[in-house]
């Protein structure tokens, strides 16, 4: 496996929580960010959304303040999604925001707003481009996927992926040169055909993107930038990015070593603004998503899809409010925390641990009646308290409250909890340890 230089993930592992923003022309039809593919919309018919893009209520400062209030420490925004529309001013295509009625570089305004709130900046950049004249069409491109083979081939005449690869390098150069320090570059995505890896009409991978050159371009401009694992280039990634699922344990790289990872999740079933989508997550689901990620040494990148007018709708604001409410009291169980080595949390609970402060956090998903036994912590606990208000939680080192016999199970302790569950989606007990776990 080739060895590649890597970026700085130290801050990333401390931050643990970020905002994903999917915003583009697809916010106008408001039926999913892949609408161009799913509904097989031609370039000519898709043009209406470009002609009508004019977000008159665009106030990125409100997005940034909502992210900060929710406890997010960084953001990643779609500079260009699969539709090919660029949210920034670029020299290399006319399919860009400055040519729409709004007439401004909105990416710059987003960057400035989030930076002003102290959040780090990330750019999502699609490797796929359904608009570019040199992007070789494959069967993933909606309007062409069901065409007869001969007609399909005609649409690829004069297209050249080498020119498209240069186009991507040129745009990445712009993004990493014109907007100050960028902390994350989030490429999306490779899909090589395993049986016919060189057939560009069946799939695309690192040879087609010229991923090594793209990576070199980014690293030459901003060496510390974090780059994801979607370039189809084993050994090159700084972070692994599971999508819409939560790994059951800490993740590993291709060689079996621990790796920084970030799960990207949505409040609902769509990334872009979807007016009629109704599977929005509850407060408890949202908070548990964050805890589950951190308890397994991961980050959570939670997505919002602004409307075509440029604001976050009530459902998105409500979801961000879930995090703001909980993080106000419990953020120290998230920032700088990860898996608790050598410990297994009780059923219906999750542990996170901060190695710097040597504090263990017990997140209680299922509130018990009075007593909760913690295995392996006998003699190791200095103090325990509810994180919400720092009220003491009594403990029994011998677990007598559980066993009924004093002096048994000396390797465990039991916590004596209030009968009534605290008013939190997930209550947390902060446990101050006498010695480090590892």
C-alpha positions in Angstrom: 0.0 0.0 0.0 1.4 3.4 -1.0 2.3 5.8 1.7 0.8 9.2 1.6 1.2 12.4 3.7 -1.6 13.1 6.1 -3.3 16.1 7.6 -3.9 17.2 11.2 -6.7 15.3 12.9 -5.8 16.3 16.4 -8.3 19.2 16.5 -10.8 17.0 14.7 -10.8 14.3 17.5 -11.3 17.0 20.1 -14.2 18.7 18.2 -16.3 15.5 17.7 -19.3 17.4 16.3 -19.9 19.3 13.0 -22.5 20.6 10.6 -22.9 19.3 7.1 -24.7 21.7 4.7 -26.1 20.5 1.4 -27.3 23.5 -0.7 -27.6 23.8 -4.4 -30.1 24.2 -7.2 -31.9 21.0 -6.0 -33.3 23.2 -3.2 -35.8 24.7 -5.7 -37.6 21.5 -6.8 -37.2 20.5 -3.1 -37.6 16.8 -3.9 -34.1 15.4 -3.1 -30.6 16.4 -4.0 -30.4 13.5 -6.6 -33.5 14.7 -8.4 -31.6 15.2 -11.6 -30.8 11.5 -11.6 -33.9 10.1 -10.1 -36.3 12.0 -12.4 -34.0 11.8 -15.4 -34.0 15.5 -16.0 -32.0 16.7 -19.0 -29.6 19.7 -19.0 -32.2 21.8 -20.8 -34.9 21.1 -18.3 -32.7 21.5 -15.3 -31.7 25.0 -16.5 -34.8 26.5 -15.0 -33.5 26.0 -11.5 -30.3 27.8 -12.4 -32.3 30.7 -13.9 -34.5 30.9 -10.8 -31.9 30.6 -8.1 -32.2 33.8 -6.0 -32.1 33.1 -2.2 -33.5 36.4 -1.0 -33.6 35.4 2.7 -30.0 34.1 2.7 -28.4 34.9 6.1 -25.5 32.6 6.7 -24.9 34.3 10.0 -28.0 32.7 11.3 -26.8 29.3 10.1 -23.5 29.8 11.9 -25.1 31.0 15.1 -27.4 27.9 15.1 -24.5 25.6 14.6 -22.5 27.2 17.4 -25.5 27.0 19.8 -25.9 23.4 18.9 -22.3 22.7 20.0 -20.9 22.2 16.6 -17.2 23.0 16.2 -16.8 22.8 12.4 -18.9 22.8 9.2 -18.6 21.2 5.8 -20.6 22.7 2.9 -21.2 21.6 -0.7 -19.0 23.8 -2.8 -20.1 21.6 -5.7 -22.5 18.7 -5.6 -23.2 16.0 -8.3 -25.4 18.4 -10.3 -22.2 20.3 -11.1 -23.5 23.7 -9.8 -20.7 25.6 -8.1 -21.6 27.7 -5.0 -18.5 29.7 -5.5 -17.0 32.0 -8.2 -14.8 29.9 -10.4 -13.0 30.6 -13.6 -13.5 27.2 -15.1 -17.2 26.9 -15.6 -20.2 29.2 -16.2 -22.4 26.9 -14.2 -21.8 28.9 -11.0 -23.6 31.0 -8.5 -22.3 34.3 -9.7 -24.1 33.7 -13.0 -27.5 33.1 -11.3 -29.9 36.0 -10.4 -28.3 36.2 -6.9 -25.0 37.2 -8.6 -22.7 36.7 -5.6 -20.1 34.3 -4.3 -22.3 32.7 -1.6 -19.6 30.3 -0.5 -17.4 33.1 0.6 -20.3 34.6 2.7 -20.9 31.2 4.4 -17.2 30.9 5.1 -17.0 34.4 6.6 -20.1 33.8 8.8 -18.9 30.5 10.3 -15.4 31.7 10.8 -16.8 34.7 12.7 -18.4 32.2 15.1 -15.2 30.4 15.6 -16.0 27.3 13.6 -13.5 25.5 11.4 -14.2 25.3 7.7 -14.7 22.3 5.4 -15.6 22.0 1.7 -17.5 19.1 0.1 -16.4 18.7 -3.5 -18.2 16.2 -5.8 -16.0 14.1 -8.0 -19.2 13.4 -10.1 -20.4 16.2 -12.3 -23.6 15.7 -14.3 -23.1 19.1 -16.0 -19.5 19.1 -17.2 -19.0 18.5 -21.0 -15.9 16.3 -20.4 -17.4 14.1 -17.6 -17.9 10.8 -19.3 -21.5 9.7 -18.9 -22.2 6.4 -17.1 -25.3 4.5 -16.2 -25.6 6.4 -12.9 -26.5 9.6 -14.9 -30.3 9.6 -14.9 -31.3 10.8 -18.3 -28.9 8.4 -20.0 -29.2 5.3 -17.9 -31.9 3.6 -20.0 -30.7 4.6 -23.4 -29.9 1.9 -26.0 -26.1 1.3 -26.2 -25.5 3.0 -29.5 -27.3 6.1 -28.5 -25.6 6.1 -25.1 -22.2 6.0 -26.8 -23.0 9.0 -29.0 -23.5 11.1 -25.9 -19.9 10.3 -24.9 -18.3 11.4 -28.1 -15.6 14.0 -27.6 -15.8 13.7 -23.8 -12.4 13.4 -22.1 -11.9 12.4 -18.4 -8.3 13.7 -18.5 -9.6 17.2 -19.2 -12.2 16.7 -16.5 -9.5 15.6 -14.0 -7.6 18.8 -14.8 -10.8 20.8 -14.3 -11.1 19.3 -10.8 -7.5 20.1 -9.9 -8.0 23.7 -11.1 -11.2 24.1 -9.0 -9.6 22.5 -5.9 -6.8 25.0 -6.3 -9.3 27.8 -6.3 -11.1 26.5 -3.3 -7.8 26.1 -1.3 -6.3 29.4 -2.4 -9.2 31.9 -2.4 -10.9 31.2 1.0 -8.2 31.2 3.6 -7.3 28.2 5.7 -9.6 25.2 4.9 -9.6 22.4 7.5 -11.4 19.6 5.6 -11.7 18.6 2.0 -14.6 16.1 1.6 -14.5 14.4 -1.8 -17.6 12.4 -2.9 -17.5 9.7 -4.3 -15.8 6.8 -6.2 -17.6 3.8 -7.6 -15.3 1.6 -9.6 -16.7 -1.4 -11.3 -15.0 -4.4 -9.7 -15.4 -6.7 -12.8 -14.4 -4.1 -15.3 -12.5 -1.4 -13.4 -11.3 0.4 -16.5 -14.7 0.7 -18.2 -15.5 4.3 -17.4 -19.2 3.9 -18.4 -19.7 1.3 -15.7 -18.0 3.1 -12.9 -15.2 5.5 -11.9 -12.3 5.2 -9.5 -8.9 6.6 -8.8 -7.5 6.2 -12.3 -10.4 8.2 -13.8 -10.2 11.0 -11.2 -6.4 11.0 -11.3 -6.7 10.8 -7.5 -3.0 10.9 -6.8 -2.6 14.1 -8.6 -5.7 15.6 -7.1 -4.4 14.7 -3.6 -1.0 16.2 -4.4 -2.6 19.4 -5.5 -4.5 19.7 -2.3 -1.6 18.8 -0.1 0.8 21.2 -1.9 -1.5 24.2 -1.1 -2.7 23.2 2.4 -0.5 20.4 3.9 -2.5 20.0 7.1 -5.9 19.7 5.5 -8.0 16.7 6.5 -9.1 14.6 3.4 -11.7 11.9 3.5 -11.6 8.3 2.1 -13.6 8.6 -1.1 -10.9 9.0 -3.7 -10.5 5.2 -4.1 -6.9 5.6 -3.0 -6.1 3.2 -0.1 -3.8 4.6 2.5 -4.4 8.2 1.6 -7.4 9.1 3.9 -7.2 11.0 7.1 -10.7 10.1 8.1 -13.2 7.3 7.2 -16.7 8.5 6.5 -19.6 6.0 7.1 -22.8 7.4 5.7 -26.3 7.0 7.3 -25.3 4.3 9.7 -23.4 4.0 13.0 -20.5 1.6 13.3 -20.8 -0.8 16.2 -17.3 -0.2 17.4 -14.2 2.0 16.8 -13.2 1.9 13.2 -9.9 0.8 11.6 -7.9 1.6 8.5 -7.1 -0.8 5.7 -4.2 -2.2 7.8 -6.2 -2.8 11.0 -5.0 0.3 12.8 -7.3 2.7 14.7 -8.5 5.5 12.5 -10.3 8.8 12.9 -13.8 8.5 11.6 -16.8 10.7 11.0 -20.4 9.4 10.5 -22.5 11.7 8.3 -26.2 11.7 9.2 -29.3 13.5 8.3 -32.2 14.8 10.4 -34.5 13.3 7.8 -34.2 11.0 4.8 -32.7 13.6 2.4 -29.5 15.7 2.4 -30.9 18.6 0.3 -34.0 20.5 1.3 -37.0 18.2 0.8 -40.3 19.9 1.4 -42.4 16.8 1.7 -40.0 14.4 3.4 -41.5 13.3 6.8 -39.1 10.9 8.5 -37.5 13.5 10.8 -35.6 12.1 13.8 -36.8 12.7 17.4 -34.9 14.5 20.1 -33.8 11.2 21.7 -32.7 9.8 18.3 -30.5 12.8 17.6 -28.8 12.9 21.0 -28.2 9.1 20.9 -26.6 9.5 17.4 -24.1 11.9 18.8 -23.3 9.8 21.9 -23.0 6.5 19.9 -20.5 8.1 17.5 -18.3 9.5 20.3 -18.5 6.4 22.4 -16.9 4.5 19.5 -14.1 7.1 18.9 -16.0 8.9 16.1 -17.3 12.3 15.1 -20.9 13.2 14.0 -21.4 15.4 11.0 -25.1 16.3 11.1 -26.7 17.6 8.0 -29.0 20.5 7.2 -30.5 21.4 3.8 -31.3 25.1 3.6 -34.4 26.2 1.5 -34.2 27.8 -1.9 -34.7 31.2 -0.2 -31.6 30.5 1.9 -33.0 29.9 5.4 -33.2 26.8 7.6 -36.8 25.7 7.9 -38.5 25.1 11.2 -37.8 21.4 11.2 -34.1 21.9 10.8 -34.1 24.6 13.5 -36.0 22.3 15.8 -33.4 19.5 15.3 -30.5 21.9 16.0 -32.4 23.0 19.1 -32.4 19.4 20.4 -28.6 19.5 20.4 -28.4 23.0 21.8 -30.6 22.0 24.7 -28.6 18.9 25.6 -25.1 20.2 24.8 -25.6 23.2 27.2 -25.2 20.8 30.1 -23.4 17.8 28.6 -20.9 19.0 26.1 -17.9 18.0 28.2 -19.0 14.3 27.8 -18.5 14.9 24.0 -15.5 17.2 23.4 -12.2 15.5 23.6 -13.9 12.2 24.5 -13.9 8.8 23.0 -14.2 5.1 23.8 -13.5 4.0 27.4 -10.8 1.4 27.1 -11.3 -1.9 29.0 -14.8 -1.1 30.2 -18.2 -2.3 29.1 -21.1 -0.1 29.8 -24.3 -1.5 31.5 -27.1 -2.6 29.2 -29.0 0.5 27.9 -26.0 2.8 28.6 -22.9 4.2 26.8 -19.5 5.3 28.1 -17.4 8.1 26.8 -14.0 9.0 28.4 -11.8 12.0 28.4 -8.2 10.9 28.7 -7.0 14.5 29.5 -9.3 15.0 32.5 -9.6 11.3 33.3 -13.3 11.6 33.6 -15.7 8.9 32.6 -19.2 9.7 31.4 -22.1 7.3 31.7 -24.9 8.1 29.3 -28.1 6.4 30.5 -30.4 5.5 27.6 -32.8 3.4 29.7 -33.4 5.0 33.1 -33.3 2.3 35.9 -35.2 2.1 39.1 -32.7 3.4 41.7 -29.6 1.2 41.2 -27.2 0.7 38.3 -24.2 -1.6 38.6 -20.9 -0.7 36.9 -18.5 -3.6 36.3 -14.8 -3.2 36.8 -14.9 0.1 38.6 -14.6 -1.1 42.2 -12.0 1.0 44.1 -11.4 3.2 41.1 -14.0 6.0 41.6 -13.3 9.2 43.5 -16.7 10.9 43.0 -19.8 10.7 40.9 -22.3 13.3 40.0 -25.1 14.1 37.5 -23.5 16.2 34.8 -26.6 18.4 34.4 -26.3 20.0 37.8 -23.3 18.4 39.5 -25.5 16.9 42.2 -23.9 14.0 43.9 -24.7 10.4 42.9 -24.2 8.0 45.8 -22.3 4.8 45.2 -21.7 1.5 46.9 -18.3 0.1 46.3 -19.4 -3.4 47.3 -22.5 -3.5 45.1 -24.4 -4.5 48.2 -27.5 -2.7 46.9 -27.5 -5.0 43.9 -26.4 -8.3 45.5 -28.0 -7.9 48.9 -24.8 -9.1 50.5 -22.2 -6.6 51.7 -18.7 -7.3 50.6 -19.5 -9.2 47.4 -18.7 -8.2 43.9 -15.8 -6.0 45.1 -14.7 -5.4 41.5 -17.9 -3.5 40.8 -19.8 -0.6 42.2 -23.5 0.4 42.1 -24.8 3.9 41.7 -27.9 5.0 43.6 -29.9 7.2 41.1 -32.9 9.4 41.6 -36.2 7.7 41.1 -37.3 10.3 38.7 -35.4 10.6 35.5 -33.8 14.1 34.9 -35.3 16.2 32.3 -32.8 15.3 29.6 -33.1 13.2 26.4 -30.2 11.2 27.8 -29.0 11.9 31.4 -25.3 11.6 32.1 -23.4 10.7 35.2 -19.9 12.1 35.4 -17.5 9.8 37.2 -14.2 11.2 38.4 -11.6 8.4 38.5 -8.7 7.9 40.9 -6.3 6.7 38.2 -6.3 6.8 34.4 -8.0 4.0 32.5 -5.1 3.5 30.2 
